[in-house]
Amino acid sequence: MFLGEYRHTIDTKRRLAIPVKFRDELGLKAILTRGLDNCLFVYPQKAWDDLAQKLNALPTGQSSTRSFVRLMLAGAFEGEPDRLGRILIPDQLCQFAGFKKRVVVAGVFSRLEIWDEQRWDEYRKKAEASGDEIAEKLGELGVY
């Protein structure tokens, strides 16, 4: 399970050191793909395989479904952490997420999210400001 947020720097070769806390759970191969809200999603291989099977089973008759499946699958890359725990982030994913130099690696239960630091700070402040409203909606769903 991935939990917590960590601030890191992407080096000039587009490598990011995965926080030590997450390395064992992530394993020897990770899948990086475009996420929602202009962040990247990073999955361990098993979690990715499960998600990809679900996406593959979706009907292709709806344009929005096709678009989402393409977003997730066509934009995916395999990454293998090096001996220092760094993973290479492909240029097109760096561009998609608007990475400059500083990023936030956030653990979101079954996946990691990688955010441009400034974008994360703005997103987090907005989410924190509407926390009560979000909790009420989750309560209506029986989650909270």
N, C-alpha and C positions, 0 to 999 in steps of 0.2 A: 504494500500500500504506500502510495506517495503522498506525503503531507509536508507543508511548509513552503516558504519562499526564500530564495537565495539570490543575491546579486552577484553577477559575474561580468567579466569582460570577454568579448570575442576578440581573438588575436588577428593580426593582419592576414593570416592564411584562412580565416573564417572558421577557426577551431574554437570550441567552447568546452571548458572543463565541466563535466557533469559533477554536481556536488557528491562528495563521498557517500553521504547518506543514501543516495539513490542508485549507486552503481551496481550493487548486488542484485537489487530488484529489477533493474533494467536489463542486466545480462550482457551477453557477448554481442548481441545484435539488436539494434533498435530501428524502428521505422519512424521517420520524420515526415510530416505532411502539413499541408496548409490547414490551419485550424479556423475557428470562428473568431470574430472580433479582431482579425489581423494578427493573431498570434500563431505560433507553430504548435502542433500536437506531436508528442513523442510517445510511442508505445513500445513496450516490450514485445518481442516477436509473438508470443502466445496471445496476448491481448489483441494485437493487430490481426492475427489470423482469425480470431473470433469475430472481430468487427468487420473485416473484409468479407467473410462469409455472409454476414447479415446484409451488408450493402449489396453484395452480388445477388442476393435473393429478392431484392426489391423489384417491383414491376417497372419496366422502362417506358410505360405509356405516358407518364406525366413528365413534363419538361423540368419541373423543379426537382424531381427525384433524380433524373438523369444528370442534371447540373451538379447536385450535391455529390453523387457518386463519382463523377468526373473530378470534382474539386478534391475529394479525399484520395482517390486511387491514382489518378494520373499525376497528381502532384507529390506522390510518395517516393521516398528514397530510403534505401537501407544504409544504416550507419553502424560502423563497428568502432567502439571506443579504442583508442590506442593505449599503450601501456601506462600513460599518465591520466587516463580517464577522459581524454578529450575526444570530442566527436566533430567531424567536419560538417558544416552546414552549407549545403549547396547554394550557389549564388542566387538562383531564382527564389529560393525560400527566404534568404536574407532580404531580398528586394520586396517580396510579398509582405513580410512582417515589418519592414521599415527599420531594420536594425542599423544602428550607427556603431556604437562601440559597447556601451553598457546594456546589459539585459537582465531580466529577472527570470529565474527558473522556478516555476511554481508546481508543487505536487498537488494533483487533483485526483486523488484516489487511485484510479487505474491507469493514469497517464501523467506525463509531464506537460506543462505548457511553457513555452519560451516566449517572452514578451520583450519588446523594446522597453527599456527602463522608464522613459518618459511616458509612453503610452500606458504602461502598467499603472504608474502612479495616478494618472488621470482616471483610468478605469476604476481603480480601487476606491478613489475618493468618491466617485459617482455612486458606486455600489454601496459604500458605507453610508452615504447620505440617504439612500433609499432602503436601508436595512429593515426598518419596521414594515414598510409596504411589501417588501419581498417576503418577509416572515408571514405576513397575513395571507399572501397568495399560496405559500407553501402549506399553511395551516388549512386552507380550503381544500387542498389536495390530500390532506391527511399525512403530510410529511413532517410537519413541525408543530 
